């Protein structure tokens, strides 16, 4: 239905070009969505991974954590992890996707979980800030730092503050005072 063979060829080429562009766009979408699908399978996520899933900045994820809307645990300095179930609760999608079992957790994540348990997975509500410890027990900043290092006390960093577990600090100072008495 073209006016000439020349217009027919031009129309045919345009159709073929559009088919190639559509195929390339579909392939690109698959490549872009693959990392997101891999992240959805993980049980524990970093802040960067959560920001990719939510399609927002890392700063917005930290705002969610600091406001208490999203639970997170600091493993080490600059290492914060978030449980996938907590993210699902935030999004209201807890019933849509079942949480993966331990048998499908990748080895790298199992290593991260081991480090997290080793660091002491304490909730910040059960911790003192280092300033509170210094005021309560009358210890200097360097003395507290040395105490934390020598006793391998897990220190949780969140924002500007460093937190140490109340039960460990209290038991350490109670035994220390008992030895002095």
Helices and strands as residue ranges (DSSP letters): H 5-41, E 44-46, H 47-54, H 58-66, E 73-76, E 79-83, H 84-91, G 102-104, H 107-119, G 124-126, E 127-129, H 130-137, H 141-150, E 155-158, E 161-165, H 166-180
